[in-house]
Amino acid sequence: MVSILYQIKKLQKKIQKWDKFGIVPNYSFFAPMPLLSDYRIAYKITNREEQEWEEVPIYIDFNFFRTFWNPFKYYNKGLIDSCHFLIGEYHALENKKVIQLSIFYLNILSLIADFLKDKTKEIDDENTIRFSIISSKGMKDIIIDKIIFASYNQIV
């Protein structure tokens, strides 16, 4: 009942006085600026030959059980936030090459390296990785909207 009352703006400050540990949840069903598209991460291994771009699966299919138990939720939110913050940082920088030192850039690069280890793809010293962040719509029938960010060649 308190959780429902906490959603009313006028009552939030009063309830916060009693909720010293911040355990009453605040659900934001309607964000002030919701994302209108999804981020997808694609990569390719570059060496002497160009290879095709492949997608890193960062979304899992919905099932009813996920309504009650979804440990993947925070992992997925962290990746989406990393993409969002990386894009913001990139646009704010004058020297664009400095983006390679960003924690968000390195986080996404680390995700791809772990993904490639799991797929047992061999990466030798001559190979480098490129990744891109792509805006898309739809879960089943994916419509690519645009490429938002493309990385430099990185040795993993």
N, C-alpha and C positions, 0 to 999 in steps of 0.2 A: 504494500500500500504506500509506503514511504517512497519507494522507487517511482511510482506513478505521480505522486505529488511533486517529486523533485524535478519533473519535466516542465513544470510551470515556472517561468522565469521569476515571478514575484516571490515565490516560496523558496527558491534555491538558496538565497543568502541566509534565510532563517534556518533551513535544514543544515547548511554548512557549519553553523555554529555548534550543532550537536554532533555532526559527523567529523570528528577530529582526525580519523584515520582515512577518510576518503573512500569508504566502502560502499556508499550509496551510488549505484551506477547512473551515469548520464548518457542516455541514448540519443544520438543525433541522427535521426532517420532522414532528415532533410538538411544536407550540408549547405552552407551558404554559397559555395561554388563547387558543385559536384563535377567529377570528371565525366566528360561526355564520351570518352573513348577509353579503350584499354591499351596498356603498354605491352608490347611483345619484345623479346630480346632475341636477336638473330646473330649468329657468328659465322665466320668462315676461317679456315686455316689457310694461310697464304704461304707459299714457298715459291719455287720456280713456276709452278703451274697454278692457275687460278682455280679455285674450287667453288662450288655452289654454296649459297647461304643456307644455314640450317637454323631452325628455331630451338631455343632452350625452353622446354615445357615448364612454365611457371604457374600455370593454372591447372587445377584438377577438376574433373567432372563433378557436378553437383549430385548428391544423393541425399535421401531423407536423413540418414544417420548424421550427416554433417551439421544438421540443425542443432544437435545436442553436443556433439563432440567433433571439434575441428582444430586439432593442434597445428595444422598447416596455415591457419589464418594469420598468425603474427609473422610467420616467415614470408608469406605472400605480401602482407602489408609492408614489411620492411623492404622488400624488393621494389614494390611500386613507389614507395617513398624515396628509395635510392635513385630510381629513374627520374622522378620528379625533381629532386634536389640537384641532381647532376645537370639536368637541362637548365635549371635556374642559374646554377653556378657558371655554366658554360656561356650563357648569354651575358652574364655580368663581368666576365673577364676580358681584359684588353688583350693580353697575351694568351691566345687559345691553347697553346701547347702546355701551359701550366695545369690544365684540367687533368692531365695524367697523374698528378700528385693528389688529386681529390680522393677523400676516403670513399665517396660514393662510386667513383670511377673504379677504384681498386676493389670495392665490394662486388661490383658486377663482373669484373675480370676474374675475381676469385670464384664466383659462382660458376662461370664458364669453365674454368680450370677443373673444378670439382666434378662438373658434369662430364667433361671429357675423360676424367679418370674412371668414372663409373661406366662410361661407354667403352672403355679400354681402347680408345683411339690413341695411337702412338704419335707423340709430338717429339720431333728431334730438335736439335739445336738450330737448324736452318729454318724451322717453321715459326711463324708468328701468327697471332690471333688478331682478327678485327672483329668488332661487334658493333651492332647498331640497335638503337631503340626505335621501335616502329609504333605508330599509332594505328589502332585497328578498331573495328566494330564487329560485334557478334561473337558468339561462342562456338556454335557449330559451323555455320557458314561465315567464315572470317572474311571480312572486307578490309583490305589494307588501305588506310587513309593516307598516310605519308610517313616518310623517314624523318624522325625528329632529331636524331643524333647519330653520328658515325664516328667511331674511334679511330685512333692512329694504329699503326701496326705495333703489337706488343709481343715481346718474348715472354712466354709463360714458363 
